[in-house]
Every structure is written in structure tokens, then in C-alpha cells.
Amino acid sequence: MLRFVFSLAWLVCLSTQSLALDADIHTVENIATELGFTPSQRWSLYQGKIVATDLPEPSANMLAQVVALVLPVGVEALDKRLQGGHILETPRDVIAFGVIDPKNPLASFASVPFFADELESLQDGEYDGFNLSAEEITTLKAEKNKPIAAVEAAYRRILGLRAQAYIRQGLSGVQAYWRSDGKTSRPQHDLKIMTAAIPLLATHEPAFYRAFLAYPKQQIPGVKTDFFWIKKWADDRPVFTLAHRMIKAEPDRMLVVRREFYVGHSFNAEQWVAGFFPLPQGTIFFSVNLTSSDQLQGFGSELRHAIGRDMMRNEIVERFNNLRGTLGH
């Protein structure tokens, strides 16, 4: 695997390589510093290594990581992966994938695939293992003990309505998850906190930041917006996630934000912000990742966070390695 080893002179050269972010002039060194990397981590980054570090966690039910890599290719080489919608998943993560038509979200789920036993617990009236609102549970109760095809149709409609509500209303359309202890989990609240916890975006791209936070309001020209459903593995189970992605591409950088505003089970929500900045020898690529989960709270929370951070970091580093491998480096 190709790795770049930079001399001290080249490091100084990189440190003076300027990238414009709005009205401010920032160097690659400053970007890495703002992301929270130490001097030794920045040196490793310049050597071509994948570098990861913890970020402050904005809530007790969240994990936050940032990972970066210098790729010896131009930004254009990443376009195909970006168009696929899942640049930070490995092939073994993704079971199936589809585009959601914002004009007809319900029709976009007409043929989503299910495994034979995937929804059996819903057919039996067991809802604890899924993220569902009280209203969605009422809908599924009407299909209890019916043929599995009826349950699948009801769940497809739930996915479609979730997508439709978000596309029309943004975060205000994200329903809470019912919990068997009588409480609820609020992914809408989590996603607002996650967005506010990315100061790099808010400081240097305020209009793009506001467009992401306030979607579908305050939208700006020059931003590509897409919606996807992704079926992948989580806790050794298939899970559907619904994602909103925005891309702002300019000659001197590209920014990508992705929000998983609905997750079928295992965790509550996920969000990441990725930046691609051209260098003379390639592209610096970083990703700020935040995940929320009920499982991080309660007894043993500190240990759960420590284990969760390690798992999250390892998964993201693996995905970065996969990306580098698919590019032949």
C-alpha cells in the first residue's frame, strides 16, 4: 500500500499551502488543528497515515470521532463513491441501497428487500427491538399475526412516511421512538445537537451550515441534495436507515454532510461531515462522525462510552482503509 513520507521541508511547504474558507484564509495545518489533532497526529497525517481522535461528546448518549487521511488522488476520483451515497461504508456493511424520490417518497420503498425472518418479531407483536413511534406501533398492531407480506407492506409504508415527513418538514418531521419503559428517544433533538457540535462548518461555511440545520428552509444555490435508503448490518442484524446528503463542491474544496434521520434499530441517529481539500500531491479527506444511542446511558455509562469509542474508531478507520484500497492506494 502506497504511503507518502514527507520531509520536514515538505511539511513546511504544506503548512503554507492556503485554502480559502469564506473570507478567512486557512492552511491545511490550521484545519487539522481545528479538527482537534495534536502535532504528532498531524505529522502522522502528513506521512500518509489514517489518523483518528476523540471529539467532545455533546450529550451523554453520543459518541464523537474525527478521522482524516491524505489520499494521493484528486477530488474527482472520489466522485463515483460519492454518487453511490455510501462513501463511508465498506461493501460488507451494505446489503442494499436505493435513491428516495423526494417527489414520491412512498413509491421509493415499493420494492425494498427483506430477509425471510427479518420482521417476524413485528408479526408477533414484539416491538422493543425496533425504533418505532407510538403511532407506528398502532399501525403494526393491526397487522399482528397476519401473513408476513402484510407486515412487510406496513413497514415499507412506515419507511416511506418517515422519509416523506423529513423531506417536507426537515428535523421537525422526525418522530420520537417509543420505549417500553414509558420513555421516548428523540432523534430530532439528537440531530440538532450533532449539527451544532460541528464548529468548523458553522464558522467557515455558515450559509451551508444553516441550510443543513434548517432544511428544507434557508436552502442556498450550488448545493446538491439527495435522499437514500440504506440497508446494512448493525448488531448482526439488517437495519434500514434513511439518509439525507448535501454536497457543496467548489474549485478549492468539497464539503459533504450526511444525516441518518431514521435508523430502524440498534442506535438512534447518525451524522457526519466530510471535507475534501486539494493538495499538490492529492486530497486531504476528513470526516467528523457523531452517533447517538440509548445504550450509552445508564449504569456503566463511562465504560460503555469507552468501548463505544473504540468500536466506532475501528469501524471508521476500516472504512477509510477500504476507501484507500478501492482507489488503488
Secondary structure, 3 states (H helix, E strand, C coil): CCCCCCCHHHHHHHHCCEEEECCEEEEHHHHHHHCCCCHHHHHHHHCCCCEEEECCCCCCCEEEEEEEEEECCCHHHHHHHHHHCCCCCCCCCEEEEEECCCCCCHHHHCCCCCCCCCCHHHHCCCCCCCCCCHHHHHHHHCCCCCCHHHHHHHHHHHHHHHHHHHHHHHHHHCCCEECCCCCEECHHHHHHHHHHCCHHHHHHCHHHHHHHHHCCCCCCCCEEEEEEEEEEEECCEEEEEEEEEEEEEECCEEEEEEEEEEECCCCCEEEEEEEEEEECCEEEEEEEEEEECHHHCCCCHHHHHHHHHHHHHHHHHHHHHHHHHHCCC
